[in-house]
């Protein structure tokens, strides 16, 4: 998948080691909603200012129009 802006990128690792990268957190959520049998081991998002990867469960999300 093409990542258009790294600040919004997301990624996941499944229990079987499969890694997936997404253009944004919405694409990650949509993928797993469409694949309910997938077993997610970890999800990651980019920190907006530094673009470093963070575990999604510790990230603070802000919704804006």
GROMACS elastic network, one bead per residue, 0.5 to 0.9 nm:
[ bonds ]
;  ai    aj funct       b0    kb
    1    20     6  0.86644   500
    1    21     6  0.67061   500
    1    22     6  0.65049   500
    1    23     6  0.71940   500
    2    21     6  0.86665   500
    2    22     6  0.78472   500
    2    23     6  0.66930   500
    3     6     6  0.63277   500
    3     8     6  0.84745   500
    3     9     6  0.65482   500
    3    21     6  0.80064   500
    3    22     6  0.67587   500
    3    24     6  0.80463   500
    4     8     6  0.84441   500
    4     9     6  0.82326   500
    4    23     6  0.63610   500
    4    24     6  0.89700   500
    5     8     6  0.59036   500
    5     9     6  0.67522   500
    5    23     6  0.72683   500
    5    24     6  0.85018   500
    6     9     6  0.50113   500
    6    10     6  0.85544   500
    6    23     6  0.77909   500
    6    24     6  0.86246   500
    6    46     6  0.70731   500
    6    48     6  0.85237   500
    6    51     6  0.66663   500
    7    10     6  0.89964   500
    7    24     6  0.85998   500
    7    45     6  0.84772   500
    7    46     6  0.56647   500
    7    47     6  0.67232   500
    7    49     6  0.75284   500
    7    50     6  0.81811   500
    7    51     6  0.54575   500
    7    52     6  0.87091   500
    8    22     6  0.88412   500
    8    23     6  0.66327   500
    8    25     6  0.70945   500
    8    45     6  0.72567   500
    8    46     6  0.62235   500
    8    47     6  0.82101   500
    8    48     6  0.70855   500
    8    51     6  0.84924   500
    9    21     6  0.73825   500
    9    22     6  0.58195   500
    9    25     6  0.67418   500
    9    44     6  0.85359   500
    9    45     6  0.59739   500
    9    46     6  0.58508   500
    9    51     6  0.88006   500
   10    20     6  0.85043   500
   10    21     6  0.59404   500
   10    22     6  0.50475   500
   10    23     6  0.64505   500
   10    24     6  0.53318   500
   10    25     6  0.53705   500
   10    26     6  0.87317   500
   10    27     6  0.82241   500
   10    28     6  0.66652   500
   10    43     6  0.74082   500
   10    44     6  0.55223   500
   10    46     6  0.65102   500
   10    53     6  0.84458   500
   10    56     6  0.84859   500
   11    19     6  0.71898   500
   11    20     6  0.54452   500
   11    22     6  0.57426   500
   11    23     6  0.86976   500
   11    24     6  0.85765   500
   11    25     6  0.82041   500
   11    28     6  0.71450   500
   11    42     6  0.84803   500
   11    43     6  0.57489   500
   11    44     6  0.50579   500
   11    45     6  0.64093   500
   11    46     6  0.89183   500
   11    53     6  0.89480   500
   12    18     6  0.81225   500
   12    19     6  0.56203   500
   12    20     6  0.52763   500
   12    21     6  0.66252   500
   12    22     6  0.84492   500
   12    28     6  0.78047   500
   12    40     6  0.70007   500
   12    41     6  0.75545   500
   12    42     6  0.56423   500
   12    44     6  0.60103   500
   12    45     6  0.88338   500
   13    16     6  0.80218   500
   13    17     6  0.58907   500
   13    18     6  0.55767   500
   13    20     6  0.65246   500
   13    39     6  0.87985   500
   13    40     6  0.60930   500
   13    41     6  0.55435   500
   13    42     6  0.53044   500
   13    43     6  0.64516   500
   13    44     6  0.86302   500
   14    17     6  0.52929   500
   14    18     6  0.52384   500
   14    19     6  0.64976   500
   14    20     6  0.84377   500
   14    38     6  0.70859   500
   14    39     6  0.54979   500
   14    42     6  0.68844   500
   14    43     6  0.87535   500
   15    18     6  0.73863   500
   15    38     6  0.83756   500
   15    39     6  0.56457   500
   15    40     6  0.58678   500
   15    42     6  0.84212   500
   16    39     6  0.80787   500
   16    40     6  0.88693   500
   16    41     6  0.84679   500
   17    41     6  0.82933   500
   20    28     6  0.85691   500
   21    24     6  0.87099   500
   21    28     6  0.79448   500
   22    25     6  0.70320   500
   22    26     6  0.84537   500
   22    27     6  0.58988   500
   22    28     6  0.58284   500
   23    26     6  0.82375   500
   23    27     6  0.65254   500
   23    28     6  0.80961   500
   24    27     6  0.55184   500
   24    28     6  0.67230   500
   24    29     6  0.89938   500
   24    45     6  0.81195   500
   25    28     6  0.50194   500
   25    29     6  0.62146   500
   25    30     6  0.85666   500
   25    44     6  0.88891   500
   25    45     6  0.71410   500
   26    29     6  0.50982   500
   26    30     6  0.60494   500
   26    31     6  0.85432   500
   27    30     6  0.50041   500
   27    31     6  0.60579   500
   27    32     6  0.87275   500
   28    31     6  0.51973   500
   28    32     6  0.64740   500
   28    33     6  0.86454   500
   28    43     6  0.86955   500
   29    32     6  0.53966   500
   29    33     6  0.60995   500
   29    34     6  0.86584   500
   30    33     6  0.50313   500
   30    34     6  0.62091   500
   30    35     6  0.86405   500
   31    34     6  0.52106   500
   31    35     6  0.62187   500
   31    36     6  0.88263   500
   32    36     6  0.58876   500
   32    37     6  0.83443   500
   32    38     6  0.69316   500
   32    40     6  0.86270   500
   33    36     6  0.57761   500
   34    37     6  0.89883   500
   35    38     6  0.57389   500
   36    39     6  0.81540   500
   40    43     6  0.73056   500
   42    55     6  0.72380   500
   42    56     6  0.79251   500
   42    57     6  0.88625   500
   43    54     6  0.85047   500
   43    55     6  0.59650   500
   43    56     6  0.53951   500
   43    57     6  0.76976   500
   44    53     6  0.61617   500
   44    54     6  0.53835   500
   44    57     6  0.81435   500
   44    59     6  0.87321   500
   45    48     6  0.89168   500
   45    51     6  0.86969   500
   45    52     6  0.82192   500
   45    53     6  0.56180   500
   45    54     6  0.54175   500
   45    55     6  0.64719   500
   45    56     6  0.55872   500
   45    59     6  0.75693   500
   46    49     6  0.86808   500
   46    50     6  0.78872   500
   46    52     6  0.53562   500
   46    54     6  0.59521   500
   46    55     6  0.87298   500
   46    56     6  0.87098   500
   46    59     6  0.88076   500
   47    50     6  0.56801   500
   47    52     6  0.53315   500
   47    53     6  0.62315   500
   47    54     6  0.64282   500
   47    59     6  0.77738   500
   48    51     6  0.53879   500
   48    52     6  0.79684   500
   49    52     6  0.83386   500
   50    53     6  0.88172   500
   51    54     6  0.89814   500
   53    56     6  0.88441   500
   54    57     6  0.83956   500
   54    58     6  0.72127   500
   54    59     6  0.65679   500
   55    58     6  0.57454   500
   55    59     6  0.66110   500
   56    59     6  0.51764   500
   56    60     6  0.83354   500
   57    60     6  0.84178   500
